[in-house]
Amino acid sequence: MAAADQPRSGSQAVERAIHLLNCFEGDDPELSISELAHLAGIPVSTAHRLAQALVRGRLLEQDQATDRYRVGHGLATLAAPALTRLGIDAAAPHLYALAAGIRITTSLSVVDAKEAVTVLQARPPVHFCAHQLPRLRQPLRSSASGRALLAHLPAGPHLATELDLVRRKGFAVEEFDGVDDPVRSIAVPVFGADKQVWGALSVQARSARLNDELVREILPAMRQIAVRIGGVVQNSSAPGIFTA
């Protein structure tokens, strides 16, 4: 047996298991064992052994028809207390109310290092399409959510002019090429009760739909919901730290 494929114990095994779980942060909710091994940078046999241990611990589930793995109910159960402590579960009704009202998926993001990470998403009951789903992780400097956060966090002087405009306008805009249509994203900051930026509330859709007229129409509702969410989330700034 190769050294890299030998069973490990203690902290090394735990670190590898955590690394395997982190592979599910991507856009694909299910992964094959070969995909897991590739993403984790470990042999397939090692990935299989770790994945099976995580399945037994209910942190992963395996689809019996396809043999692909997905996040298990046990992991969701473990996450529930943290979501309650941070107030994210209390923000959910407000997020769903906004999505239903403007008929566009709404997303709540926080800072993690140099990325804006989506922690909660609400799809509307009608008029949903895949264009409305942002990537789970987006660069702070090149996403609407990221710039709405950065505008109220310490950043490098080379970003000062652009971020000052975002602060004055009260929202950030990003346009990018979608799969078949340009997509536009709008984000407003969410402030906690301590007046520190906690996260960003955003929507995105095809640019043809999310035009300037619709943006002007939905921005008041977005700002109102951002204030409501700010009243229920934990009173601290966004959990991640950005360093320019």
C-alpha positions in Angstrom: 0.0 0.0 0.0 1.4 3.4 -1.0 2.2 5.8 1.9 -0.3 8.4 0.6 -3.0 5.7 0.7 -2.4 4.3 4.1 -5.0 4.9 6.9 -4.2 7.9 9.0 -5.2 8.5 12.6 -5.6 11.5 14.9 -5.6 15.0 13.7 -4.5 14.1 10.1 -7.6 11.9 9.6 -9.8 14.7 11.0 -8.2 17.3 8.8 -8.7 15.1 5.7 -12.4 14.5 6.6 -13.0 18.2 7.0 -11.3 18.9 3.7 -13.6 16.3 2.1 -16.7 18.0 3.6 -15.4 21.4 2.3 -15.5 20.0 -1.3 -19.3 20.3 -1.1 -19.1 24.1 -0.9 -19.2 24.2 -4.7 -22.1 24.6 -7.0 -22.7 20.8 -7.5 -24.7 19.4 -4.6 -23.7 15.8 -5.4 -20.2 14.4 -6.1 -18.9 11.0 -7.2 -16.1 9.5 -5.3 -13.6 10.2 -8.1 -14.7 13.9 -8.1 -14.3 14.0 -4.4 -10.8 12.5 -4.6 -9.8 15.0 -7.3 -11.2 18.0 -5.4 -9.6 16.9 -2.2 -6.3 15.9 -3.8 -6.2 12.4 -2.3 -6.3 8.9 -3.7 -9.7 7.5 -4.6 -9.4 4.7 -2.0 -8.7 7.2 0.7 -11.6 9.4 -0.3 -13.8 6.3 -0.3 -12.8 5.3 3.2 -13.3 8.8 4.5 -16.6 9.3 2.7 -18.0 6.0 4.1 -17.0 7.0 7.6 -18.8 10.3 7.1 -21.8 8.5 5.8 -21.9 6.3 9.0 -21.7 9.5 11.0 -24.6 11.0 9.0 -22.5 13.9 7.8 -22.7 12.7 4.3 -25.3 10.6 2.4 -24.8 8.3 -0.5 -27.4 7.9 -3.3 -28.0 4.2 -3.6 -29.0 4.6 -7.3 -26.0 6.6 -8.5 -23.4 6.1 -5.7 -22.9 9.9 -5.6 -22.4 11.7 -2.2 -24.2 14.7 -0.8 -24.3 16.6 2.5 -26.2 14.5 5.1 -28.9 15.5 7.5 -26.5 15.1 10.4 -24.5 18.0 9.2 -27.6 20.1 8.9 -28.6 19.2 12.4 -25.1 20.3 13.7 -25.4 23.6 11.8 -28.8 24.5 13.2 -27.6 25.9 16.5 -25.1 28.1 14.8 -27.7 29.4 12.3 -30.0 30.2 15.3 -27.1 31.9 17.2 -26.2 34.1 14.2 -29.9 34.9 13.6 -29.8 33.5 10.1 -32.9 31.4 10.7 -34.7 34.5 11.9 -33.8 36.3 8.7 -35.4 33.6 6.5 -39.0 34.8 6.7 -38.0 38.3 5.6 -35.9 36.9 2.8 -38.8 34.7 1.5 -41.2 37.6 1.8 -39.0 39.8 -0.3 -38.5 37.0 -2.9 -42.3 36.5 -3.2 -42.9 40.3 -3.4 -40.4 41.1 -6.2 -40.6 37.6 -7.7 -36.8 37.2 -7.9 -34.6 34.9 -5.8 -33.0 36.8 -2.9 -29.6 35.9 -1.3 -27.9 36.8 1.9 -24.1 36.8 2.0 -21.3 37.4 4.5 -17.6 37.9 4.2 -15.2 35.0 4.3 -11.6 36.1 3.8 -11.7 37.7 0.3 -15.0 36.3 -0.8 -18.7 36.9 -0.3 -20.3 33.6 0.7 -24.1 33.0 0.4 -25.5 31.7 3.7 -29.2 31.8 2.9 -31.3 31.9 -0.3 -35.0 32.3 -1.0 -36.6 31.4 -4.3 -39.9 33.1 -5.4 -43.0 30.9 -5.8 -43.2 32.1 -9.5 -41.0 33.5 -12.2 -37.9 31.6 -11.0 -35.1 30.7 -13.4 -31.5 29.5 -13.0 -30.1 33.0 -13.9 -31.3 34.1 -10.4 -28.8 31.8 -8.5 -25.5 33.4 -7.8 -22.3 31.4 -7.2 -22.0 30.2 -3.6 -18.7 32.1 -3.3 -18.0 35.3 -5.2 -14.9 37.6 -5.1 -15.4 40.7 -3.0 -13.9 43.0 -5.5 -15.9 41.8 -8.6 -19.4 41.0 -7.2 -22.3 43.2 -6.2 -22.5 41.5 -2.8 -18.8 41.8 -2.3 -18.7 45.5 -3.1 -21.7 46.3 -0.9 -19.8 44.7 1.9 -16.4 46.2 1.0 -17.9 49.7 0.9 -18.3 49.5 4.7 -15.1 47.5 5.5 -11.4 48.6 5.5 -10.1 48.3 2.0 -7.1 49.3 0.0 -6.8 53.0 -1.3 -7.0 51.8 -4.9 -10.7 50.9 -4.2 -11.6 54.1 -2.4 -13.2 56.0 -5.3 -15.3 53.0 -6.5 -16.4 52.1 -3.0 -17.2 55.7 -2.1 -19.7 55.7 -4.9 -21.3 52.5 -3.6 -21.6 54.0 -0.1 -23.2 57.2 -1.5 -25.7 55.3 -3.7 -26.4 52.7 -1.0 -26.2 49.8 -3.4 -23.8 48.0 -5.7 -24.3 46.7 -9.2 -22.5 44.0 -11.2 -23.2 42.8 -14.7 -21.6 39.7 -16.3 -22.2 37.4 -19.1 -24.5 34.5 -18.3 -24.7 31.2 -20.0 -26.8 32.6 -22.8 -27.8 36.1 -21.6 -26.1 38.9 -19.7 -27.0 38.8 -16.0 -27.2 41.7 -13.6 -26.9 41.7 -9.8 -27.9 44.3 -7.2 -26.9 44.3 -3.6 -27.5 46.4 -0.5 -25.6 46.2 2.8 -27.1 44.7 6.0 -26.1 46.4 9.2 -26.4 44.8 12.6 -27.9 46.6 15.6 -24.3 47.7 16.5 -24.2 49.7 13.2 -21.5 47.5 11.8 -21.9 45.8 8.4 -23.0 42.2 8.9 -23.7 41.0 5.4 -25.3 41.9 2.0 -28.7 41.3 0.6 -28.7 40.7 -3.2 -30.8 39.7 -6.2 -29.8 38.8 -9.7 -31.6 38.1 -12.9 -31.2 38.5 -16.7 -30.2 42.0 -17.5 -33.2 42.3 -19.8 -35.5 41.8 -16.9 -33.5 43.5 -14.1 -33.3 46.8 -16.0 -32.9 50.2 -14.5 -36.7 50.7 -14.1 -37.1 47.4 -12.1 -34.0 48.3 -10.0 -35.6 51.6 -9.0 -38.8 49.7 -8.2 -37.3 47.0 -6.0 -34.5 48.9 -4.2 -36.9 50.4 -1.5 -38.1 46.9 -0.7 -34.6 45.5 -0.6 -33.5 48.3 1.8 -36.5 47.8 4.0 -35.8 44.0 4.3 -32.1 44.6 4.9 -33.1 46.8 7.9 -35.4 44.1 9.2 -32.7 41.4 8.8 -30.2 43.6 10.5 -32.5 43.7 13.5 -32.5 39.9 14.0 -28.9 38.9 13.1 -26.1 38.7 15.6 -24.8 42.1 16.7 -21.4 41.8 15.2 -19.7 42.7 11.9 -19.5 40.2 9.1 -17.7 37.0 10.4 -14.9 37.1 7.9 -12.1 39.6 7.6 -10.9 41.3 4.4 -7.3 42.3 4.0 -6.5 44.3 0.9 
